[in-house]
Amino acid sequence: MVAKSGAKATGASPGSDLDPLTGVDNRQGFLKRLEARLQSEAVPRCALLLIGIDDFRAFNDMHGHAEGDLILQRVARRLRDASPRDAAIGRIGSDEFGVLLPSIADPTLVRHVGAAILSMLSSPHENAGGRHHVLASIGACVIPAAGEQGSDVLAAASLALARAKHDGGRTIRFFKPQMRSDVTTRLSLVQALHEAYAQRQFELLYQPQVDLRDGRVHGAEALMRWRHPTRGLLAPAAFIDALAGSSIASDVGMWLLQTACAQARAWSLAFPQPPRVAINLFAAQLSESRLLTEVRHVLRALELAPDCLEIEITETIALQQGDEVADQLQALRRDGVTLTCDDFGTGYASLSFLKSFPVDRLKIDQSFIRNVTEDPVDAAIVRSVINVGASLHIGVVAEGVETPEQRDFLLANGCHEAQGYLYGRPMPAERLTEMLRQQSGR
């Protein structure tokens, strides 16, 4: 990123080892310092911190690049203030900074410095454009454990940073050699997923959603499976994270939408009260401006009523998107598509989410249902979600219902919709069709 109209550049000359926006070392200059430290001793003892600003692209989209550049300048200054006096600081990428600790190699001390950096960065930034909070993640590595070359050390820190972001961000993670093999394994999995999509190895199963008062099926969640040629039918836990981060996520998501909607259309022709079909969208689909157009096109092409489709989205993913995504989803909601907040209560801003992102239904995460009849805390959380839904006139559905006792608790507290093994495991469309026939007396 170069200086924009709203930020004052430092005036670093072309070809300099300084970043023109922030005044700290640029990537080239920082690597020179890192290499010099690595070569200064036979066995150098030092550490590297790689700091990544969480969701900085979304910040730029929301507030503009000029405001983003001001934040980057503030971050650089705060890194100087929070780091030891002998530390070297560099801007490694558009939203990543490196801090070389040339005389610290004890993991406890490294973690202490990282915690101080996270704390200082999280203090509000007061700019002309407003008051902003900056959250960051840190990947740390101790040298020489991370490698002998500067590029190796930086790559190791990048792996640790990726793990910190994967674990929710706003934290520090240390590099471990296992992370390298994890990346290799993940790359192999992604390649296999590309082949699986090309060879049509993905399938959809449907888990019934029922009315707890009479046990009748009124909906079904479409759940993806991978029919692996040697490992058999794989559940999402084995591949969904890798798929969501791959370049084919949008294509697979479109296939899922079309397949689920085609099944919903078949049920709407076969039954007077067909089940609503729920799907989950990948984050990659949500970030695309054509989402609204694509969903509307599929509904029109299949002549499927919008109220036969339900879109589930987690609050965490929704909050990572910009206003354009919210506008598209709300337009679909106005069309008649049901919008559900999945895993409600597991995010970090549930109530504020509902204020800024209106939905039709809340889905109670199964982690709260599992011990709802034994754990008073889980019971209180479930009651609270049910009460929130009732107060806002929003439907509430519980997932992971497996026992009659859980069902009775939900009914007694005013939740009338659920899915779970008590009513049926994810099943092929043909089996759910038979359930619907029996239910309708056909």
C-alpha positions as CSV (number, residue, x, y, z in Angstrom):
1,M,0.0,0.0,0.0
2,V,1.3,3.5,-0.8
3,A,0.4,6.7,0.8
4,K,-3.1,8.0,-0.1
5,S,-4.5,11.4,0.0
6,G,-5.5,11.2,3.7
7,A,-2.1,10.2,5.0
8,K,1.2,12.0,5.1
9,A,4.1,10.0,3.7
10,T,7.5,10.0,5.4
11,G,9.4,11.1,2.4
12,A,11.6,8.0,2.1
13,S,13.5,8.2,-1.2
14,P,12.9,5.7,-4.0
15,G,15.2,2.6,-3.5
16,S,15.4,3.3,0.2
17,D,15.1,0.5,2.7
18,L,12.4,2.5,4.5
19,D,8.6,2.1,4.0
20,P,7.4,5.5,2.6
21,L,4.2,5.4,4.5
22,T,5.2,4.4,8.0
23,G,8.9,5.3,8.2
24,V,9.9,1.8,9.5
25,D,12.0,-0.6,7.4
26,N,10.3,-2.0,4.3
27,R,10.4,-5.7,3.7
28,Q,13.8,-5.6,2.0
29,G,15.3,-3.5,4.7
30,F,13.9,-5.7,7.5
31,L,15.2,-8.9,5.9
32,K,18.7,-7.3,5.7
33,R,18.6,-6.6,9.4
34,L,17.3,-10.1,10.1
35,E,20.0,-11.7,7.9
36,A,22.7,-9.6,9.6
37,R,21.6,-10.8,13.0
38,L,21.5,-14.4,11.9
39,Q,25.1,-14.2,10.6
40,S,26.4,-12.3,13.7
41,E,26.9,-15.4,15.8
42,A,27.6,-19.1,15.1
43,V,24.3,-19.9,17.0
44,P,22.3,-16.7,17.2
45,R,19.6,-16.4,19.9
46,C,16.9,-14.0,19.1
47,A,13.2,-14.0,18.2
48,L,10.8,-12.6,15.5
49,L,7.3,-11.4,15.9
50,L,5.1,-11.0,12.9
51,I,2.0,-8.8,13.6
52,G,-1.0,-9.0,11.3
53,I,-3.9,-6.5,11.7
54,D,-7.1,-8.5,11.8
55,D,-9.7,-7.7,9.1
56,F,-7.8,-4.8,7.8
57,R,-9.2,-5.2,4.3
58,A,-12.7,-4.9,5.6
59,F,-11.6,-1.7,7.5
60,N,-10.3,-0.2,4.3
61,D,-13.5,-1.1,2.5
62,M,-15.6,0.5,5.2
63,H,-13.6,3.6,6.0
64,G,-11.4,4.2,2.9
65,H,-7.7,3.8,2.2
66,A,-6.8,7.2,3.5
67,E,-8.1,6.3,7.0
68,G,-6.5,2.9,6.7
69,D,-3.1,4.6,6.0
70,L,-3.5,6.7,9.1
71,I,-4.1,3.5,11.1
72,L,-0.9,1.9,9.7
73,Q,1.1,4.9,10.7
74,R,-0.3,4.8,14.2
75,V,0.4,1.0,14.4
76,A,4.1,1.6,13.4
77,R,4.4,4.3,16.1
78,R,2.8,2.0,18.7
79,L,5.1,-0.9,17.8
80,R,8.1,1.4,18.5
81,D,6.7,2.3,21.9
82,A,5.8,-1.3,22.9
83,S,9.0,-2.9,21.7
84,P,12.4,-3.1,23.4
85,R,14.7,-0.2,22.4
86,D,17.1,-2.5,20.4
87,A,14.2,-4.1,18.4
88,A,14.1,-3.7,14.6
89,I,10.7,-2.9,13.1
90,G,9.6,-3.4,9.5
91,R,6.5,-3.3,7.4
92,I,6.5,-6.8,5.8
93,G,3.2,-6.6,3.8
94,S,0.2,-4.3,3.4
95,D,-1.1,-5.0,6.9
96,E,1.8,-7.0,8.5
97,F,4.7,-5.7,10.6
98,G,7.8,-7.5,11.8
99,V,9.5,-7.0,15.1
100,L,13.0,-8.5,15.5
101,L,14.0,-9.0,19.1
102,P,17.8,-9.3,18.7
103,S,18.6,-10.1,22.4
104,I,15.5,-12.1,23.5
105,A,15.1,-15.8,22.9
106,D,13.3,-17.0,26.0
107,P,9.7,-17.8,25.0
108,T,8.3,-16.4,28.2
109,L,9.9,-13.0,27.5
110,V,8.9,-13.1,23.9
111,R,5.3,-13.8,24.9
112,H,5.5,-10.9,27.3
113,V,6.6,-8.5,24.6
114,G,3.9,-9.8,22.3
115,A,1.2,-9.3,24.9
116,A,2.4,-5.7,25.4
117,I,2.1,-5.1,21.7
118,L,-1.4,-6.5,21.5
119,S,-2.5,-4.4,24.4
120,M,-1.1,-1.2,23.1
121,L,-2.5,-1.8,19.6
122,S,-6.0,-2.5,21.0
123,S,-6.2,1.0,22.6
124,P,-8.6,3.2,20.6
125,H,-7.1,5.2,17.7
126,E,-8.5,8.7,17.5
127,N,-8.4,10.1,14.0
128,A,-10.3,12.8,12.2
129,G,-12.3,10.0,10.7
130,G,-13.5,8.8,14.0
131,R,-12.5,6.5,16.9
132,H,-11.3,3.1,15.7
133,H,-10.2,-0.1,17.5
134,V,-7.4,-2.1,16.0
135,L,-7.1,-5.8,16.8
136,A,-4.1,-7.8,15.8
137,S,-2.7,-11.3,15.8
138,I,0.9,-12.3,16.3
139,G,3.0,-15.2,15.0
140,A,6.2,-15.7,17.0
141,C,9.3,-17.8,16.4
142,V,12.5,-18.3,18.3
143,I,15.8,-18.5,16.5
144,P,17.5,-20.8,15.7
145,A,14.6,-23.2,16.0
146,A,12.8,-21.6,13.2
147,G,15.5,-21.9,10.6
148,E,18.9,-20.6,9.5
149,Q,17.9,-18.2,6.7
150,G,16.0,-15.0,7.0
151,S,13.4,-16.2,4.5
152,D,13.0,-19.4,6.5
153,V,12.4,-17.5,9.7
154,L,9.9,-15.2,8.2
155,A,8.1,-18.1,6.6
156,A,7.9,-19.8,10.0
157,A,6.5,-16.6,11.6
158,S,3.9,-16.5,8.8
159,L,2.8,-20.0,9.6
160,A,2.5,-19.1,13.3
161,L,0.5,-15.9,12.4
162,A,-1.9,-18.0,10.2
163,R,-2.5,-20.3,13.2
164,A,-3.2,-17.3,15.5
165,K,-5.8,-16.0,13.0
166,H,-7.3,-19.4,12.6
167,D,-7.6,-19.7,16.3
168,G,-9.8,-16.6,16.4
169,G,-7.3,-13.8,16.2
170,R,-6.3,-11.3,18.9
171,T,-3.7,-13.7,20.2
172,I,-0.1,-14.9,19.9
173,R,1.0,-18.3,18.6
174,F,4.5,-19.7,18.5
175,F,5.9,-21.6,15.5
176,K,6.2,-25.3,15.8
177,P,7.9,-27.6,13.2
178,Q,4.6,-29.5,12.9
179,M,3.1,-26.4,11.3
180,R,5.2,-27.0,8.1
181,S,3.9,-30.6,7.7
182,D,0.4,-29.3,8.5
183,V,0.7,-26.9,5.5
184,T,1.9,-29.7,3.3
185,T,-1.0,-31.9,4.3
186,R,-3.5,-29.0,3.8
187,L,-2.1,-28.3,0.3
188,S,-2.6,-32.0,-0.6
189,L,-6.1,-31.9,0.8
190,V,-6.9,-28.8,-1.3
191,Q,-5.6,-30.5,-4.4
192,A,-7.8,-33.5,-3.6
193,L,-10.8,-31.3,-3.2
194,H,-10.2,-29.8,-6.6
195,E,-10.3,-33.3,-8.1
196,A,-13.3,-34.2,-6.0
197,Y,-15.2,-31.3,-7.4
198,A,-14.2,-32.1,-10.9
199,Q,-15.2,-35.7,-10.5
200,R,-18.5,-34.9,-8.8
201,Q,-17.7,-36.6,-5.5
202,F,-19.6,-34.2,-3.3
203,E,-23.1,-35.1,-2.2
204,L,-25.8,-33.5,-0.1
205,L,-27.6,-35.1,2.8
206,Y,-30.6,-33.6,4.5
207,Q,-31.3,-33.5,8.2
208,P,-35.0,-33.0,9.1
209,Q,-36.1,-30.0,11.2
210,V,-39.3,-30.7,13.2
211,D,-42.0,-29.1,15.2
212,L,-41.4,-30.3,18.7
213,R,-45.1,-30.2,19.5
214,D,-46.1,-32.8,17.0
215,G,-42.9,-34.2,15.5
216,R,-43.8,-33.2,12.0
217,V,-41.0,-32.3,9.5
218,H,-41.2,-28.7,8.3
219,G,-37.7,-28.1,7.1
220,A,-34.4,-29.8,6.3
221,E,-30.8,-28.6,6.4
222,A,-28.6,-29.5,3.4
223,L,-25.3,-30.9,4.6
224,M,-22.3,-31.6,2.4
225,R,-20.5,-34.9,2.3
226,W,-17.5,-36.1,0.3
227,R,-17.7,-39.6,-1.1
228,H,-13.9,-40.2,-1.1
229,P,-12.8,-43.0,-3.5
230,T,-10.8,-44.8,-0.7
231,R,-11.9,-43.4,2.6
232,G,-15.7,-43.6,2.0
233,L,-18.2,-40.9,3.0
234,L,-16.5,-38.1,4.8
235,A,-18.3,-35.6,7.1
236,P,-17.5,-31.9,6.8
237,A,-15.1,-31.9,9.8
238,A,-12.6,-33.7,7.6
239,F,-12.5,-31.1,4.8
240,I,-14.8,-28.1,5.1
241,D,-12.2,-25.7,6.5
242,A,-9.8,-26.4,3.7
243,L,-12.6,-26.2,1.1
244,A,-13.8,-22.9,2.5
245,G,-10.4,-21.4,2.1
246,S,-9.8,-22.8,-1.4
247,S,-10.2,-21.1,-4.8
248,I,-13.2,-23.4,-5.6
249,A,-15.2,-22.4,-2.5
250,S,-17.5,-20.1,-4.6
251,D,-18.0,-22.8,-7.3
252,V,-18.8,-25.5,-4.8
253,G,-21.1,-23.1,-2.9
254,M,-23.0,-22.4,-6.2
255,W,-23.3,-26.2,-6.8
256,L,-24.7,-26.6,-3.3
257,L,-27.2,-23.8,-3.8
258,Q,-28.4,-25.2,-7.1
259,T,-28.6,-28.8,-5.8
260,A,-30.5,-27.9,-2.7
261,C,-32.9,-25.6,-4.5
262,A,-33.6,-28.3,-7.1
263,Q,-34.4,-30.7,-4.3
264,A,-36.6,-28.1,-2.7
265,R,-38.4,-27.7,-6.0
266,A,-39.0,-31.4,-6.2
267,W,-40.5,-31.5,-2.8
268,S,-42.7,-28.4,-3.5
269,L,-44.2,-30.3,-6.5
270,A,-44.7,-33.5,-4.5
271,F,-46.2,-32.1,-1.3
272,P,-48.7,-29.4,-0.4
273,Q,-46.6,-28.3,2.6
274,P,-43.0,-28.9,1.4
275,P,-40.1,-28.5,3.8
276,R,-38.1,-25.4,3.7
277,V,-34.4,-26.2,2.7
278,A,-31.6,-24.5,4.6
279,I,-28.1,-24.0,3.2
280,N,-24.9,-22.6,4.6
281,L,-22.9,-20.2,2.4
282,F,-19.1,-20.0,2.3
283,A,-17.5,-16.7,3.3
284,A,-16.1,-16.5,-0.3
285,Q,-19.7,-16.4,-1.6
286,L,-20.7,-13.7,0.8
287,S,-17.7,-11.5,-0.2
288,E,-18.9,-11.5,-3.9
289,S,-21.1,-8.7,-5.2
290,R,-23.1,-11.1,-7.4
291,L,-24.5,-13.2,-4.5
292,L,-28.0,-11.5,-4.7
293,T,-28.1,-11.9,-8.5
294,E,-27.0,-15.6,-8.3
295,V,-29.6,-16.6,-5.7
296,R,-32.4,-14.8,-7.5
297,H,-31.3,-16.4,-10.8
298,V,-31.4,-19.9,-9.3
299,L,-34.9,-19.4,-7.8
300,R,-36.3,-18.0,-11.0
301,A,-34.7,-20.8,-13.2
302,L,-36.2,-23.5,-10.9
303,E,-39.5,-21.6,-10.4
304,L,-38.9,-22.1,-6.7
305,A,-40.8,-19.8,-4.2
306,P,-38.3,-17.8,-2.1
307,D,-39.9,-19.0,1.1
308,C,-38.7,-22.5,0.3
309,L,-35.1,-21.5,0.8
310,E,-33.4,-20.6,4.1
311,I,-29.9,-19.2,4.3
312,E,-27.9,-19.8,7.5
313,I,-25.0,-17.5,8.3
314,T,-22.9,-17.4,11.5
315,E,-22.7,-14.0,13.3
316,T,-18.9,-14.2,13.2
317,I,-18.8,-14.5,9.4
318,A,-21.5,-11.9,9.0
319,L,-19.6,-9.4,11.1
320,Q,-16.5,-9.9,9.0
321,Q,-18.3,-8.8,5.8
322,G,-19.0,-5.2,4.7
323,D,-22.3,-3.3,4.4
324,E,-22.7,-4.6,0.8
325,V,-23.1,-8.2,2.0
326,A,-25.6,-7.2,4.6
327,D,-27.6,-5.3,2.0
328,Q,-27.6,-8.3,-0.4
329,L,-28.8,-10.7,2.3
330,Q,-31.5,-8.2,3.5
331,A,-32.7,-7.9,-0.1
332,L,-33.1,-11.7,-0.3
333,R,-34.9,-11.6,3.0
334,R,-37.3,-9.0,1.6
335,D,-37.8,-11.3,-1.4
336,G,-39.1,-14.0,1.1
337,V,-35.9,-16.0,1.7
338,T,-35.6,-17.0,5.3
339,L,-32.4,-15.7,7.0
340,T,-31.1,-17.5,10.0
341,C,-28.3,-16.8,12.4
342,D,-26.5,-20.1,12.8
343,D,-24.6,-21.1,16.0
344,F,-26.1,-18.1,17.9
345,G,-24.4,-17.3,21.1
346,T,-21.0,-18.6,20.1
347,G,-19.7,-15.3,18.6
348,Y,-18.5,-12.3,20.5
349,A,-21.2,-9.8,19.7
350,S,-24.5,-11.6,19.5
351,L,-26.9,-9.0,20.7
352,S,-25.3,-6.1,18.7
353,F,-25.3,-8.4,15.7
354,L,-29.1,-8.7,15.9
355,K,-29.4,-4.9,16.0
356,S,-27.4,-4.4,12.8
357,F,-28.3,-7.6,11.0
358,P,-32.0,-8.5,11.3
359,V,-32.8,-12.2,10.8
360,D,-35.9,-14.4,10.8
361,R,-34.6,-17.2,13.1
362,L,-31.9,-18.0,15.7
363,K,-30.3,-21.3,15.8
364,I,-29.1,-22.5,19.2
365,D,-25.7,-24.2,18.9
366,Q,-25.6,-27.8,19.8
367,S,-22.8,-27.2,22.3
368,F,-25.4,-25.5,24.6
369,I,-28.0,-28.3,24.0
370,R,-25.7,-31.2,24.7
371,N,-25.7,-30.8,28.5
372,V,-28.8,-28.5,28.9
373,T,-30.5,-30.8,31.3
374,E,-27.4,-31.2,33.6
375,D,-25.5,-27.9,33.3
376,P,-27.2,-24.9,34.9
377,V,-25.1,-22.5,32.8
378,D,-26.1,-24.2,29.5
379,A,-29.7,-24.2,30.6
380,A,-29.5,-20.4,31.4
381,I,-27.9,-19.7,28.0
382,V,-30.6,-21.6,26.2
383,R,-33.4,-19.9,28.1
384,S,-31.9,-16.6,27.3
385,V,-31.7,-17.2,23.6
386,I,-35.3,-18.4,23.6
387,N,-36.3,-15.3,25.4
388,V,-34.4,-13.1,23.0
389,G,-36.2,-14.7,20.1
390,A,-39.6,-14.3,21.8
391,S,-38.9,-10.6,22.6
392,L,-37.8,-9.8,19.0
393,H,-40.5,-12.1,17.4
394,I,-37.8,-14.2,15.9
395,G,-38.1,-18.0,15.5
396,V,-35.7,-20.2,17.5
397,V,-34.5,-23.6,16.4
398,A,-32.3,-25.9,18.5
399,E,-29.7,-28.2,16.9
400,G,-28.2,-31.3,18.3
401,V,-31.3,-32.6,20.1
402,E,-30.7,-36.3,20.9
403,T,-32.8,-37.2,23.9
404,P,-36.4,-36.9,25.0
405,E,-35.2,-34.9,28.1
406,Q,-33.6,-32.3,25.9
407,R,-36.8,-32.1,23.8
408,D,-38.9,-31.7,27.0
409,F,-36.7,-28.9,28.3
410,L,-37.0,-27.0,25.1
411,L,-40.7,-27.4,24.9
412,A,-41.1,-26.3,28.5
413,N,-39.1,-23.2,27.9
414,G,-40.9,-22.1,24.7
415,C,-38.7,-23.5,21.9
416,H,-40.8,-25.3,19.3
417,E,-38.4,-26.2,16.5
418,A,-35.4,-28.5,16.5
419,Q,-33.1,-30.9,14.6
420,G,-30.9,-33.7,15.8
421,Y,-30.5,-37.4,16.0
422,L,-33.7,-37.8,18.1
423,Y,-35.6,-37.0,14.9
424,G,-33.1,-38.2,12.2
425,R,-29.5,-38.2,11.1
426,P,-28.5,-36.5,7.9
427,M,-30.0,-38.7,5.2
428,P,-30.3,-39.0,1.4
429,A,-33.1,-37.0,-0.2
430,E,-34.9,-40.2,-1.1
431,R,-35.2,-41.2,2.6
432,L,-36.5,-37.9,3.7
433,T,-39.0,-38.0,0.8
434,E,-40.3,-41.2,2.3
435,M,-40.7,-39.6,5.7
436,L,-42.6,-36.8,4.1
437,R,-44.9,-39.3,2.3
438,Q,-45.7,-41.1,5.6
439,Q,-46.3,-37.8,7.3
440,S,-48.7,-36.6,4.6
441,G,-50.5,-40.0,4.4
442,R,-49.4,-40.6,0.7
